[in-house]
């Protein structure tokens, strides 16, 4: 519950303050956001399966976002940033949908 409250407060403060994001980091934020969303949906699935670990969640959250941003950065350095970004987004989106369908099955028993 504390996490949800912190998320709501964070979104409200972000909308209120409207911070400027440096141009050099802007290409990596969508990828990092999707990676973070993957970790959150995976945590939701783990919680419903009664095997959630806050330590695993934090490690997964930080490593997923960092690794995704580093892959896109490496792709930019190699000149294939767009293609690698698309690949990373597809893989993460597939993981999100797999976890979301598992959550649906656990909640609806179907």
SVG drawing of the C-alpha trace seen along z (x, -y; Angstrom):
<svg xmlns="http://www.w3.org/2000/svg" viewBox="-13 -23 42 45">
<polyline fill="none" stroke="black" stroke-width="0.4" points="0.0,0.0 2.9,-2.3 4.3,-1.7 1.0,-2.7 0.7,-5.8 4.3,-6.8 3.5,-6.2 0.5,-8.5 2.4,-11.2 5.3,-10.9 3.1,-11.2 1.3,-14.2 4.6,-15.9 6.0,-15.2 2.9,-16.7 3.1,-19.7 6.8,-20.4 7.2,-19.3 11.0,-18.7 13.1,-19.2 14.6,-16.0 18.0,-16.4 18.1,-15.6 20.8,-13.0 18.6,-10.8 15.3,-11.1 15.8,-8.2 16.4,-5.8 13.5,-6.8 10.7,-4.9 12.8,-1.7 13.6,-2.1 9.9,-2.7 8.8,0.4 11.5,2.4 10.3,1.1 6.7,1.9 7.8,5.4 9.3,5.8 6.1,4.4 3.8,6.7 6.1,9.6 5.9,8.6 2.1,8.6 2.1,12.1 4.5,13.3 2.4,11.7 -0.7,13.5 1.2,16.8 2.3,16.1 6.0,16.1 6.8,12.4 10.1,11.3 10.8,7.6 14.5,8.2 14.0,10.0 11.7,7.2 14.1,4.4 17.0,6.3 14.8,7.1 13.5,3.6 17.0,2.0 18.7,4.6 15.9,4.6 15.9,0.8 19.6,0.5 20.2,3.4 17.5,2.1 19.0,-1.4 22.5,0.0 21.4,2.1 19.8,-0.9 22.9,-3.0 25.1,-0.3 22.8,-0.1 23.2,-3.9 27.0,-3.6 26.9,-0.8 24.5,-2.8 21.6,-0.3 19.8,-2.1 16.4,-2.1 16.5,1.6 17.8,2.6 15.2,0.4 12.5,2.1 13.8,5.5 14.0,4.7 10.5,3.2 9.1,6.3 10.7,8.7 9.6,6.6 6.1,6.2 5.8,10.0 6.9,10.5 4.4,8.0 1.6,9.7 2.6,13.2 2.6,12.0 -0.7,10.1 -2.4,13.2 -1.1,15.2 -2.5,12.6 -5.8,12.8 -5.9,16.6 -5.0,16.4 -7.7,13.8 -10.5,15.2 -9.5,18.9 -9.7,19.2"/>
</svg>
